[in-house]
């Protein structure tokens, strides 16, 4: 989907800003991409890239809609003082100019505005959620290495990759020891009382399940984001699965579901195999993978302990 047209105020801004405000960071001789000095002021246009930057010790100076971080990402915690750029498709260009970033990192989702961003600083696109469908965890590893190289923090990148792998291995060992390995799960976000986004193989959540020794109950091919949008009745195709749904979800949705004959007829509801997890960024990278593994461990182990 292409961005909405920029307001005329912004078009005027692009034509009238002083050249110094738009000057990119100094570049290495013979290389049009890499700064001579590792960037210290990075703007991230994506939450997954931002969480990765935070874990590598270089939080972004600005981010679109940071106020929603606590609703969708939670951890790592967003450091104070990060500037709100507005929306991802129409960032505040005055603020972007005033920030004078050394580097802007973005994704193919915002490809239409990448040339605009590049007028303010060198801009790098990191492809994780993009055609064709693939394995998001593996793409996240590759993107983490590329991002670490772009900011001159290769060692921090490798440390993060190692931490993520250790978390997957530890979670798998825990599920094996506790008898939970091989358990089939359906992973969803509720869109409304009749529809869900269900995450398939190759999604970040699906990849975590596989690496942790669990089974994804959703077997249909998914889009390159790793999900399908379906009616809740279609979840009945996996009758042996437990349902794991992630916050946020409104109280009204839960109340309506509780009164719905269709919902009460689903196998996992009738068998009381429904788990609620706190928010995890479904389109995140390795930090979100680790958070998801931790939350699965806490909630599946708690369910087992409670019978």
Protein Blocks (a to p, Z undefined) as FASTA:
>chain_A
ZZddddfklmmmmmmgcfklmpccdddehiakbcfbacfbdcdfbfklmmmmmmnopacf
bdehkllmmmmnopacddehiacebjfklccfklmmmnopabdcddfklmmmmmmmmmmo
ccddddfbdcddddfklmmmmmmmmmmmmnopaklmmmmmmmmmmmmmmmmmmmmmnopg
oiacdddddfblmbccdddehiaklmmmmmnopacfbfbdcdfkopacddfklmmmmmmb
ccdddddddfklmmmmmmpmklmmpmklmnopaccdddddfkbcfklmmmmmmmmmmmmm
mmmmnZZ
